[in-house]
Amino acid sequence: MPNFERSSLNRKLTIISLLSTATALLFVFAAFAVTSIHNHREDEAVQLAAFARVIGAACAGDLMLVDRKQAGATLSALEAQRSISAAALYNRFGQPIAAYRTAARQDAVLAPLDDLDAATLDAVNRDGRALLARHMRVVQEVHHGDLVVGAVMIEADLLPMWLDIAASLGVIGLAMGASMLVSLVLAGRLKHSIAEPITKLIQAAQKVSASQNYGLRVPHARTDELGVLIDSFNSMLAQIEERGAALLHHRDELERQVGVRTGQLEKAKNAAEAASRAKSGFLATMSHEIRTPMNGVLGMTDMLLATPLTDTQRNYTQLVKRSGEHLLVIINDILDFSKIEAGKLTIEYINFNLWDLLDDIHNVYTPQAAAKGLGCEFDIANDIPVAICGDPNRLRQILANLLGNALKFTDHGRILARVRVAGEEAQKVVLRFEVHDTGIGISREARARLFNAFSQADDSTTRKYGGTGLGLAISKQLVELMNGAIGVDNAPQRGSVFWFTVSFDKHRVDPDAPGHHLNTLGGLRVLVVDEQEASRNDLVQQMTAWHAICDGVDGALAFERLINAARAGQPYDAAVLDMELLQTSGLALAAAVRAEPLARDTHLVLLSPERLAADPVQRRKAGVAYQLVKPARAADLYACLAVRAARLLRPAAQAGTAGVQPGRAKPGSDKRARRVLLAEDNPVNVEVARAMLESLGLETGCAKNGQEALRAVHEGSWDAVLMDCQMPVMDGFAATGEIRRHEREMGRPRALPVIAITANALQGDREACLAAGMDDYLSKPFTQQQLAAVIGRWISLPLLSEREHGDEPAVEVAPAMPLPAPPTSPRAGPGSAHINRAALDNIRALSRDDGDALVHKVIAAYVGDTPRQLHALRQALGEGDAESVRRVAHGLKSASANVGAAHLSSLCRELEQLGRNGNVDSGGPLLSDLEREFRSVRQSLHASLEKES
C-alpha cells in the first residue's frame, strides 16, 4: 500500500480495522475449507474401502473358479449405489475378469495390474486419491481363506462431495461478508473518538506556527493517552510563551547595550581616525618641511666640493653629503608611507616606453654595483611589449627599492634583474620582475615580517645594515595599488630573489609607425664595428633579436667589408661604429665610408663615450646620421635603425635616392593618408577640431551625431574616431557600443581606436568612457598639442618634414615630434573683457596659410548657432526638460570655451549642472544672465573682426 503513509488518520484507522478483521476471517475461511475437504475425502475413502471388502468377500469364490459371469452379476449389484461410478475384479495375475461402469464412465479404461503385492496396491491407491481429482479409486486384495485369489477395484464419483463443500464455503463466505460490514460500521463509529482530538492538535500546531501565538490552548475532557498528549502540548506552548517573553526582554536589553557600545566604538573610531590623519598629516608636512632645507644642504655641499678644499675638509664635506643623502632617502620613504596611510597616494595611467625605463635604471645602478665590485646585469625577454600603459614612476620606485636593497645586502657576486611575460591577452600583459642577489639571504622567520612597515630582517640595535624598513612596505603597497603581487624566495645557491608581478595595458600603435614592433627591422642589413669582441657580440645578438641581418667585425676589416658588400649588390643598410678603434676612430671611418660612392647610402650610427663625443659640424662632415653616448640605450639604438628601415619602405622617388641598388628588393608602396572621423554636433567645435586635425596632416571626415558616425564607420575605412559623448539622435556611448558589437559579430579584433571628446572633466568621466568601449579620453576645450598627444598614442602622425641622408642629423631620437605652441597675441580690442584673445590666436595658429579666414569661419559659426541653442534652452526650461537643458548647455559650454568666452562657458557649466541634478526650476535667471553675456561676447567678437580687418 504505497499511499498508506500519505493517507489521513481516519482512513488509516479504517484500513487497519478492515485489514485486521478481513485477515482473521480469511484465516477462518481457509481453515474451514481445508478441514471440510479433508473430512469429506476421508469419509469417502472409508466408505469405498468398506464396499471393496464386501464385494471382495462376495466374489472370492467366483475368482477362485474364474466364473466371469457370476462375478459380473455380483458387480452389477453396485448399481444401487449412485456414488459408485466403476468397479472391477482382477485375477491373481492382475488381469480384469469382470467390470462395472456407469453410463458416464463407459469410456473409462481399466488397466491391468502388474502385480498384486502390497507395494503395487499402495501405489495404485495413492494415484487414485489425487487431491483435486473428480474420481477416487480404492483397490484391495481378495482372499479365499489365506489364499490371495485376486483384487477388487471400486471407483467413486466425487462431484456430489465437491458440490456439498462449495455450498458450505458459500455459506461461510456470506457470513464473512456480513462480518466485514459490521466491522466497517463499528470502525466508522469508533475512529472519530481517536482521530478528532489528533486533528484538533494538528490544527492548533498549524495556527501557532502561522501566527506565532503561543497563548493558544486545546480544550478537552479526555482521561486517556490522547488527553495526556493534549495536556503535554498545552504545557509545551506555555513554556515556549514564557521563554519567548524572556528572550524578547533579553533582546531589548542587548539592543540597548549594543547601541551604547556602538556609540562608544564610533567615538573611539573617530578619535583613532582623527589621530591617524593627524599623524599622517604631520608626517607629510614635516617630511616636506625637512626636504626643503635638505635640498639646500645637499646643493650647497656639491658646490662646496667643487671648490679647493684640504683633504680633511673634503673628507668632512663628503661625509656631510653622504649623511644628507641617506637622510633624504629616509625622508622620502616617510613621505610615501604617510601618503599611503592618508590614502592620498594615487597611481597614474600614462603611456611609456618600458625599454627606456629599464635602460635608465640599468645606467643608474651599474656604476653603483661596480663601485662595490659587483656585477649588475639586466636580463630582459625579447617578447616584452615596448609601449605599455601604467605608472612608470611607481614602477621605477619599486625596482629602485629592490635593487637598492640588493646592493646594500650583497658584498660579493652579482645582481641580476630579470623581466619576463607572465601572462598576455589581447589588451593586457602581466610582467614578472625579479631581482636576484648573492647576498646574505633571508631566513624563513624574517620573511613573514619583511614587508611590514618599520621592519627589517635584522631588527636588532646592533644590526650591520641600517635603514628605515619602509622601502619594502612601500613597494608592497605600490604593487597592490597596481593590482599586482610581491614576494621573496631564497636563491638556489646563495642570496635572495625578490619578485613582483604587475598588469599593464598594451599601448596600441599604428602598424605603419616606425619602431612599433620588433619585426620593423626585419630584413635590415646592419654591420657592427667594435674592437671589443664581447660588446660587439652583445650588439649583434641584440639586433638579431630585432630580426635584423647583423654581422660584426673589428675596425681593421670594417671598410673593406662595407665596400665588398656594396660591390656584391648586397650593401649594408646601416652600420654601428664604435668611436674607440685601434687603428683609427669611428668618426674617421665614417668619413671614409661617406667618401666612397658605393657605400654612401649606408646609414651610420656612431657610439662614443661622452668625453669623445663629436660636435654637430664634425658629424655632418663625416656623414654620421646619429650619435649615441655609450652605453647606448637599446631603445635609442632601435629608434635610429628604425628610421632607416622606415625610409627603405618608401618609394625610391620619395626617398630621394638615385635608384634601387642591384640585388635589393623594390620598396613598398607609399603609406596612405591617415583618416580620422570627427563625430561632433556643435559647428564651432567641428571647425576648430577639423582645423587642428588638418594641421596635423590628417584627412578628416565629420558626422553630426552618433548614428551618422556609426554609418560612416560601417561604410568607410578610418584610422581613428573622435567621438563626442553628448550628441542628439544617438550619443557617443551608444555609438561606440554599436561599433564594438559590430566588431564582435564580424569576428574582428578591437582594432578601431575611439577617442572620447567631452566637456565633462569630472572624476569618473574617464572611467565611464573606457567602460563604454572607448580607448582614450580628451577633455574639451583642448589644445592642438593635447590632441596630437592623444591621437599619437593610437596612430602615427605624418612627419612634419623628411630629412635625407645628407641633411643635418638629429642629435636626439624621440618617438614623436612636439608641436609648436600656438602664439599668443598681445593685442586687445573693445570688449576684450568678455573674450580671451589668446583662444582666437590659437585658432588662427592652426592654419599657417589662412589663419584669419579660419577665425572668421569659427566666429561666424558660433554667432550663427548660439541663438538657436539659447532658444532651445529657454524652451527646455519652460517644459522642465532637465535632460535637454543638460545636453544643450553641455555643447554650448565647449563652443564658448573654444572662442575664448570663458565667463559664458562658466554660466553654461552652471546651467548644465542644474540639468544634471534635475532641478531646472531656478534656471530662468541664469539663462537671462547667459543671454546678456552672449550679447556682450558677440559685440566683442565683431569688434575683434572689424579691428583686424
Secondary structure, 3 states (H helix, E strand, C coil): CCCCCCCCHHHHHHHHHHHHHHHHHHHHHHHHHHHHHHHHHHHHHHHHHHHHHHHHHHCHHHHHHCCHHHHHHHHHHHHHCCCEEEEEEEECCCCEEEEEECHHHCCCCCCCCCCCCHHHHHHHHHHCCCCCCCEEEEEEEEEECCEEEEEEEEEEECHHHHHHHHHHHHHHHHHHHHHHHHHHHHHHHHCHHHHHHHHHHHHHHHHHHHHCCCCCCCCCCCCCHHHHHHHHHHHHHHHHHHHHHHHHHHHHHHHHHHHHHHHHHHHHHHHHHHHHHHHHHHHHHHHHHHHHHHHHHHHHHHHHHCCCCCHHHHHHHHHHHHHHHHHHHHHHHHHHHHHHHHCCCCCCCEEEEHHHHHHHHHHHHHHHHHHCCCEEEEEECCCCCCEEEECHHHHHHHHHHHHHHHHHCCCCCEEEEEEEEEEECCCEEEEEEEEEECCCCCCHHHHCCCCCCCCCCCCCCCCCCCCCCCHHHHHHHHHHHCCCEEEEEECCCCCEEEEEEEEEEECCCCCCCCCCCHHHHCCCEEEEECCCHHHHHHHHHHHHHCCCEEEEECHHHHHHHHHHHHHCCCCCCEEEEECECCCCEHHHHHHHHHHCHHHCCCEEEEEECHHHCCCHHHHHHHCCCEEEECCCCHHHHHHHHHHHHHHHCCCHHHHCCCCCCCCCCCCCCCCCCCEEEEECCCHHHHHHHHHHHHHCCCEEEEECCHHHHHHHHHHCCCCEEEEECCCCCCCHHHHHHHHHHHHHHCCCCCCCCEEEEECCCCCCHHHHHHHCCCCEEEECCCCHHHHHHHHHCCCCCCCCCCCCCCCCCCCCCCCCCCCCCCCCCCCCCCCCCCCCHHHHHHHHCCCCCCHHHHHHHHHHHHHHHHHHHHHHHHHHHHHCCHHHHHHHHHHHHHHHHHCCCHHHHHHHHHHHHHHHHCCCCCHHHHHHHHHHHHHHHHHHHHHHHHHHC
